[in-house]
Amino acid sequence: QVQLVESGGGSVQAGGSLRLSCTSSEYTYLRSCMGWFRQAPGSEREGVAAADFGSTYYADSVKGRFTISRDNAKNTVYLQMNSLKPEDTAKYFCAAAPGYGGDCLRKWIYNYWGQGTQVTVSS
């Protein structure tokens, strides 16, 4: 069974940075869509950033501030978050979509999810 384990969340002041990591137990899924989603209390889970083997995808709200990257040798996907804002506060989830590529921010394609890691940005 595929396992996704996130780490790197925490509390930071506005303008600060955090890097989230997600390690997958299955190498092959790194050739398909891997994404980061977030969910704030009372809100729906939304796509933040995702990548397939050749492209990256970002929500408009994080473009220019967040960067998704992969280290295939470590089966790990990262989310570098810079210039954090209080509205970025949420629980962040890593997800995998085996067999899907392209337009990787489609939430419905993901069937493997991590347990989530909390990110809190104070003003």
Salt bridges, closest charged atoms under 4 A:
GLU46 OE2 - ARG38 NE 2.70
ASP60 OD1 - LYS63 NZ 3.12
ASP88 OD1 - ARG38 NH1 2.91
ASP88 OD2 - ARG65 NH1 2.74
ASP103 OD2 - ARG106 NE 3.84
